[in-house]
Amino acid sequence: MSDKYLDVLNYALTLEHLEDALYHDIVKAGILTGQAQAYAEEYAYHEHQHVVLLEKVIMDAGGTPVKRQPSYNWPKFKSEAEAISFLRTVEDVGVSAYIGQVTNLQGSPYLTAAVQIHSVEAYHATAWRLVELKMGIESESYEYAVPFAFATYDNGGVRTKEQVLKIVSPLLSGMPNTGAGGMAGDDSRGLLSALGVGTAAAAVALATKKITERRQES
Amino acid sequence: MGNMETERRGFSRRDFLKTSGAVAAGLVAVMAAGGSPIANGRAYAMNLLQGASDLDILNFALTLEHLEATFYKWVVSGKYARLSGDSLVVATAVRDHEIAHVDFLTKAIKAAGGKPVGPLSNYKFEAVGDTSSAAGILKIAETLEGVGVGAYTGAAHLIKNADYLFAAAQIEQVEARHHGAFRWFNDINPAGGYQDFLGPSYDVPTVKKQIAPIIS
């Protein structure tokens, strides 16, 4: 198999190890309650399955799976809310990482699985967004649950490997964690901008404006 | 080679425009089929699009997006039972997203020299669920989004042009977020039911058998 595919799969495995460890540690820490804890327990299982799947696929292809780190440098959560928002951020980064590799896997036997895992991470992220709304961690409109019309580099729906590694490296390396914020991306790529389709951010801003207007009318 | 290859199975490009009504009706039938909408949508797309050109696949996606956009337009405009509160906020945002998808795919098809399909004048969403109650509307929306996620997932490996594949994934992620949100409104764990997402079979003959009762 091409080293190119192995590199992508090991990059994905690096992120899945991180997510697997994060859920494991958060579930064990008992910082979450009720529905959030139940979701975390189930999603922990998903992430672990992703790890098992990727390890197998990499070995089947004659590669060497990257190892899970002995420990990760999580932020010190001061509240359940902080843990939930961190889970949401990590999931959104995971989603963006997979779609950033989709064209690198085109023509490989791994494409469909990558697209599927991509959507699993999107479902996780959506769940945490809704939990944030329900618990009042986010006080925005529920549009926050479905934040854009297209995943793009500009809105953080897609990230390059370099962007993702820059975000997660403080978690991996033991460097002080400076937060996993978004990064400006390069949206000059892709068909959307080539065809002059408005950015998703603009679409969301417009939709939010419409909702505000409707609320004022009623 | 192209003609023989495409006419051997699935739709030829020439046929797609004529049959997009049947494809839309097929999507409604898939929605009404019960079981996992993701698995059903994936099976339908994989079966239908075997040997299809990229333009056919784009027109298939546009057929789906027209159906979705029309559904939410009807929901938000009050043709069906009224939603309220947070679910209305989400349905309205989703409507705007689906309209944006329609616009984008229409442009992409035209830019590639193709002829974009239009919407149907009617879709039989009553066959999918109860359009006279808010609960029914939210259930139909959940099913619709699940079929959409499955359809894009099933089509991905058949797309030849990398730009189209990337664009399909840019939309697929959004459909997944929509689906998760409607699952939430229906009191279902947005990411629960793992097997729905990593389905067991991509074997085409098996998929054809699974889908035959749905599309016949």
Interface residues (C-beta under 8 A of the other chain):
Chain A: A38 Y39 E42 Y43 Y45 H46 Q49 L53 V95 I99 V102 T103 Q106 L111 T112 A113 V115 Q116 I117 H118 S119 V120 A122 Y123 H124 A125 T126 A127 L130 L133 S141 Y142 E143 A145 V146 P147 F148 A149 F150 A151 T152 G157 V158 G190 L191 L192 A194 L195 G196 V197 G198 A200 A203 V204 L206 A207 K210 I211 R214
Chain B: D86 S87 V89 V90 T92 A93 V94 D96 H97 A100 H101 D103 F104 K107 A108 A111 V149 Y152 T153 A156 H157 I159 A162 D163 Y164 L165 F166 A167 A169 Q170 I171 E172 Q173 V174 A176 R177 H178 H179 G180 A181 W184 N189 P190 A191 G192 Y194 F197 L198 Y202
